[in-house]
């Protein structure tokens, strides 16, 4: 019976110290290098599997959070768009601002650029041109390709009488449109070409405004000069009377 038990335990012969190798393995928890190495590898594999499971769970949780956040932001944007269409520009501004606050720590440049540009449009509608320029500039800093912000900033500059800055943005916009027209696969190319015609007209209007303001300043300068000459003439003493012969 004893021999059968030793065989079942994985060995039979005694070691050099007179101890059964099977008994030593059992009593010491299998301390041979082979057994220790195998057990250590199994522990490492289990730890790696555990880490993978935890990592997978964290990724799924983060994805769920992001999807939920995107849904909230999209709803706020939709409300902002609806308010803008209804002429409720301050309300639209509020919805876009809330959406931007939600994605403050989200690395989605395009989403932020769209919301900033939409908020700029609402600012322009209630004459908040300075804020519109700021929003458009921020949008262009994070998404330089988003030329809609470039166009709205140009129009805001026009309304503030900053014509040189407006012309710079208009020409930059047209340059980008021209580059997009070369890409025949771009579905927005045709619409961009049509929009370019409108922008060219806006540029001509800016030049006309600059010319009118220049002429107005010249007239004002001549008028001031005439008034000054008249005052000088009025304040000068009369000439002495002529003496008789």
C-alpha positions in Angstrom: 0.0 0.0 0.0 2.9 2.3 0.9 4.5 1.7 -2.4 1.2 2.4 -4.3 0.8 5.7 -2.5 4.4 6.8 -3.3 3.8 5.8 -7.0 0.6 7.8 -7.0 2.4 10.8 -5.5 4.8 10.8 -8.4 7.8 8.7 -7.4 9.1 5.9 -5.2 12.8 6.0 -4.5 14.5 7.6 -1.5 16.8 10.5 -2.0 20.4 10.7 -0.7 19.2 11.8 2.7 16.9 8.8 3.0 13.8 10.7 2.4 11.2 9.9 -0.2 11.3 12.3 -3.1 7.6 12.2 -3.4 7.2 12.8 0.3 9.6 15.7 0.2 7.7 17.2 -2.7 4.4 16.9 -0.9 5.7 18.1 2.5 7.7 21.1 1.1 5.1 22.1 -1.5 7.2 21.0 -4.4 10.4 23.1 -3.9 12.4 21.7 -6.8 13.6 24.3 -9.3 11.4 22.8 -12.0 8.3 23.0 -9.9 9.0 26.4 -8.6 9.7 27.8 -12.1 6.5 26.3 -13.4 4.4 27.7 -10.5 6.0 31.2 -11.0 5.2 31.2 -14.7 1.6 30.3 -13.9 1.3 33.1 -11.4 2.7 35.6 -14.0 0.3 34.4 -16.6 -2.7 34.8 -14.2 -1.5 38.3 -13.3 -1.2 39.3 -17.0 -4.7 37.8 -17.7 -6.1 39.7 -14.7 -4.5 43.0 -15.9 -5.9 42.4 -19.4 -9.4 41.9 -18.0 -9.1 45.0 -15.8 -7.8 47.0 -18.8 -10.6 45.8 -21.0 -13.2 46.7 -18.4 -11.7 50.2 -18.0 -11.7 50.7 -21.8 -15.3 49.6 -22.0 -16.2 51.9 -19.2 -14.4 54.9 -20.7 -16.0 54.2 -24.1 -19.5 54.2 -22.4 -18.6 57.5 -20.7 -17.5 59.0 -24.0 -20.5 57.8 -25.9 -22.8 59.3 -23.2 -20.9 62.5 -23.2 -21.1 62.8 -27.0 -24.8 62.2 -26.8 -25.3 65.0 -24.3 -23.1 67.4 -26.3 -25.0 66.5 -29.5 -28.4 67.2 -27.8 -27.1 70.6 -26.6 -25.9 71.4 -30.0 -29.2 70.5 -31.6 -31.0 72.7 -29.1 -28.6 75.5 -29.9 -29.2 75.1 -33.7 -33.0 75.1 -33.1 -32.8 78.3 -31.0 -30.6 80.0 -33.6 -33.1 79.1 -36.4 -35.9 80.6 -34.3 -34.0 83.8 -33.8 -33.3 83.2 -30.1 -29.6 84.0 -30.4 -28.8 84.5 -26.7 -30.4 81.1 -25.9 -28.4 79.5 -28.7 -25.3 81.1 -27.3 -26.1 79.5 -23.9 -26.6 76.0 -25.4 -23.3 76.1 -27.3 -21.5 77.3 -24.2 -22.8 74.4 -22.1 -21.8 72.0 -24.8 -18.3 73.5 -24.9 -18.0 73.2 -21.1 -18.9 69.5 -21.3 -16.0 68.7 -23.7 -13.5 71.0 -22.0 -11.2 68.0 -21.3 -12.1 66.0 -24.4 -9.4 65.9 -27.1 -11.8 66.3 -30.0 -10.6 69.3 -32.0 -13.2 69.2 -34.7 -16.1 69.1 -32.3 -14.8 72.1 -30.3 -14.1 74.0 -33.5 -17.7 73.5 -34.7 -19.2 74.5 -31.4 -17.0 77.6 -31.2 -17.9 78.6 -34.7 -21.6 78.2 -34.0 -21.3 80.2 -30.9 -19.5 82.9 -32.9 -22.5 83.0 -35.3 -24.9 83.6 -32.4 -22.6 86.4 -31.1 -22.6 88.1 -34.5 -26.4 88.0 -34.5 -26.6 90.2 -31.4 -23.6 92.3 -32.4 -21.1 90.6 -30.1 -18.3 90.9 -32.7 -15.4 90.9 -30.3 -16.4 87.7 -28.7 -17.1 86.2 -32.2 -13.6 87.0 -33.3 -12.2 85.4 -30.1 -14.2 82.2 -30.7 -13.2 82.0 -34.3 -9.6 82.6 -33.5 -9.7 79.8 -30.9 -11.4 77.5 -33.4 -8.7 78.2 -36.0 -5.9 77.6 -33.5 -7.2 74.1 -32.7 -8.4 73.2 -36.2 -6.7 75.4 -38.8 -8.5 73.6 -41.6 -11.9 74.8 -40.4 -12.2 77.7 -42.8 -15.8 78.5 -41.8 -14.3 80.1 -38.7 -12.0 82.2 -41.0 -15.0 83.5 -42.9 -17.0 84.5 -39.9 -14.0 86.2 -38.3 -13.5 88.2 -41.5 -17.2 89.3 -41.4 -16.8 90.3 -37.7 -13.8 92.4 -38.6 -15.8 94.2 -41.2 -18.5 95.1 -38.8 -15.9 96.6 -36.4 -14.3 98.6 -39.2 -11.1 96.5 -39.1 -10.9 96.3 -42.9 -7.3 95.2 -43.3 -7.7 92.3 -40.9 -11.0 91.4 -42.7 -9.3 91.4 -46.2 -6.5 89.2 -44.9 -9.0 86.6 -43.7 -11.1 86.9 -46.8 -8.1 86.3 -49.1 -6.9 83.4 -46.9 -10.3 81.8 -47.1 -10.3 82.1 -50.9 -6.9 80.6 -51.1 -8.1 77.5 -49.1 -11.2 77.3 -51.3 -9.1 77.3 -54.4 -7.0 74.4 -53.0 -10.2 72.5 -52.2 -11.5 72.9 -55.8 -8.5 70.9 -57.1 -9.8 67.9 -55.2 -12.5 66.6 -57.5 -13.5 63.9 -54.9 -14.4 66.6 -52.4 -18.2 66.8 -52.4 -18.1 70.4 -50.9 -16.0 71.7 -53.8 -19.0 72.9 -55.9 -20.6 74.6 -53.0 -17.2 76.2 -52.0 -16.9 77.6 -55.6 -20.3 79.2 -55.3 -19.5 80.6 -51.9 -16.2 82.0 -53.3 -18.2 84.3 -55.7 -20.1 85.7 -52.7 -16.8 86.3 -50.8 -15.4 88.1 -53.8 -18.4 90.5 -53.7 -17.8 91.0 -50.0 -14.2 91.9 -50.7 -15.3 94.5 -53.2 -17.8 96.0 -50.7 -14.9 96.3 -48.1 -12.8 98.2 -50.6 -15.8 100.5 -51.3 -16.2 101.1 -47.6 -12.6 101.9 -47.2 -12.8 104.4 -50.1 -15.9 106.1 -48.7 -14.3 106.4 -45.3 -11.1 107.8 -46.8 -13.2 110.4 -48.8 -15.2 111.3 -45.7 -11.9 111.9 -43.7 -10.6 114.1 -46.5 -13.8 116.2 -46.5 -13.7 116.4 -42.7 -10.1 117.5 -42.8 -10.8 120.2 -45.4 -13.8 121.4 -43.4 -11.7 121.7 -40.3 -9.1 123.6 -42.2 -11.7 126.0 -43.6 -13.3 126.6 -40.2 -9.8 127.3 -38.7 -9.0 129.8 -41.5 -12.4 131.6 -41.0 -11.8 131.9 -37.2 -8.3 133.2 -37.8 -9.7 135.8 -40.2 -12.4 136.9 -37.7 -10.0 137.2 -34.8 -7.4 139.2 -36.7 -7.4 143.0 -36.0 -8.8 145.3 -38.6 -6.3 147.1 -40.8 -5.4 150.7 -39.8 -7.3 153.5 -41.6 -5.7 155.1 -44.6 -4.4 158.7 -44.0 -5.7 161.5 -46.3 -3.2 163.4 -48.5 
